[in-house]
Amino acid sequence: MQNNIPKLRFKEFTDEWQEKKLGDISDIKGGKRIPKGHSLLTKDNGLPYLTVSGMKNNSYDFDEVKFVPVAIADQIKNYKISVDDIYVSVAGTLGLVGTIPKELDGANLTENANKLTNLRANRNFILQYLKSDRFSKLVKNVKTDNAQPKLAIYALQSFKMNLPEKIEQVIIAGFLTTVDEKINKLEEKKKGFEKYKKGVMQAIFSQIIRFRKPDGSNYPDWEEKKLGELVCFHRGNSLSKSDLDSAGKYLCIHYGELFTEYSEVIVDVKSRTSVENGTNSKTGDILMPTSDVTPQGLAKACSLQISGVKLGGDINILRPNHLVNSIMLSYLLNCQKKKIMEIVSGTTVRHIYAKDLSKLIFFFSNSPEEQEKIAGFLTSLDNKVKLITKELEQAKLFKKSLLQQMFV
């Protein structure tokens, strides 16, 4: 098979693809920096300005739109982007590619992005090509080692891509756009479930929603409890990243994984170690990080449903008493982030201490049966989110595979 014919192709097409430079099939122009002495506005005055922070792959986040002061509108009026153009971020986060919604047609464009305009090939085909690994490799290879990496305009102009005839471009772009629409729907569905879960948690833990006994009667009123009455506190032991070993003898959790790998309930531990010393978990232990560079990460709790796991340093271990449902308490703590944030201390590195956690006061159910119902209900919502997430990941992998096989 020749190099300029894709592996996966609609059967009615047989012609070879032609290599073109991106600069030959589009005009590539930069945006404009706001003049010194002026700042962007957050209030809508009809002069939108688009920055990299609002750029997502495919579109633009309306919540991130800023606005140009009227006094300098004429100075940057020639640096606008239209709905027919494609943006590419060239500084900050590199290589974000997308188009803007019609509501932002004619918005001013940041100097940290370029636009592809006057396109001489199908716009959606170019857009899909720039989402492929081929363009990702360009971004990785050309960025500089400066404090702020920059994707130079000449690198974009010189980027080589292969083009089929116009009708094939249209058909390929339409097919891939359909796949994108499915991915977008799954992302919206996931966001919807997550929003619903958050609202339900708030309603449950503020007792707006209450579960009932099997006979229809009410469970006892919740009572104020100090966290120290519900759990006893322990501390993880030293476990560095270098101690992690995929062939290790023991399951383990490094404190950094609490930020990135786990949610409210842990039923599957991802890492192992051969380190003999350390703190071993008991089923139902609630894990919270003790330090982080940002305070938000400290207000997170994970209920570990596995015993004998080696727990690393910088982990607060909350071990519930026998009348406390660990999973319910984990959801409660995650729902009370604002209260937990109030006891975070430190400046550069933030800390949260067991002695301060123990004094926090929450309303809590004294009924193990009600606790179990709450834990089961919230876990079922999480499982739905996980199923959608898995479907979303599979759709993204399918799309990635298509890009690899349909482009040359």
VENJOJO-V323968 format. One record per run of one state. SS is the DSSP state (2 for helix, 1 for strand, 0 for the rest). FROM is the first residue (numbers start at 1). TO is the last residue. If there is no record, write none. Layout:
ss={SS & SS}
from={FROM & FROM}
to={TO & TO}
This chain:
ss={0 & 1 & 2 & 0 & 1 & 0 & 1 & 0 & 1 & 0 & 2 & 1 & 0 & 1 & 0 & 1 & 0 & 2 & 0 & 1 & 0 & 2 & 0 & 1 & 0 & 1 & 0 & 1 & 0 & 1 & 0 & 2 & 0 & 1 & 0 & 1 & 0 & 2 & 0 & 2 & 0 & 1 & 0 & 2 & 0 & 1 & 0 & 2 & 0 & 1 & 0 & 1 & 0 & 1 & 2 & 1 & 0 & 1 & 0 & 2 & 1 & 0 & 1 & 0 & 2 & 0 & 1 & 0 & 1 & 0 & 1 & 0 & 1 & 0 & 1 & 0 & 2 & 0 & 1 & 0 & 1 & 0 & 1 & 0 & 2 & 0 & 2 & 0 & 1 & 0 & 1 & 0 & 2 & 0 & 1 & 0 & 2 & 0}
from={1 & 18 & 22 & 26 & 27 & 31 & 41 & 42 & 48 & 51 & 52 & 55 & 56 & 58 & 59 & 60 & 61 & 62 & 65 & 66 & 68 & 70 & 77 & 80 & 82 & 86 & 90 & 91 & 92 & 97 & 99 & 102 & 105 & 107 & 110 & 113 & 118 & 123 & 130 & 133 & 143 & 150 & 151 & 153 & 159 & 160 & 164 & 166 & 206 & 212 & 213 & 218 & 219 & 223 & 227 & 231 & 236 & 237 & 238 & 241 & 244 & 245 & 250 & 254 & 257 & 261 & 265 & 267 & 271 & 274 & 279 & 281 & 286 & 290 & 291 & 293 & 295 & 299 & 302 & 305 & 310 & 313 & 315 & 321 & 326 & 336 & 337 & 342 & 345 & 346 & 350 & 352 & 354 & 358 & 361 & 365 & 368 & 407}
to={17 & 21 & 25 & 26 & 30 & 40 & 41 & 47 & 50 & 51 & 54 & 55 & 57 & 58 & 59 & 60 & 61 & 64 & 65 & 67 & 69 & 76 & 79 & 81 & 85 & 89 & 90 & 91 & 96 & 98 & 101 & 104 & 106 & 109 & 112 & 117 & 122 & 129 & 132 & 142 & 149 & 150 & 152 & 158 & 159 & 163 & 165 & 205 & 211 & 212 & 217 & 218 & 222 & 226 & 230 & 235 & 236 & 237 & 240 & 243 & 244 & 249 & 253 & 256 & 260 & 264 & 266 & 270 & 273 & 278 & 280 & 285 & 289 & 290 & 292 & 294 & 298 & 301 & 304 & 309 & 312 & 314 & 320 & 325 & 335 & 336 & 341 & 344 & 345 & 349 & 351 & 353 & 357 & 360 & 364 & 367 & 406 & 408}
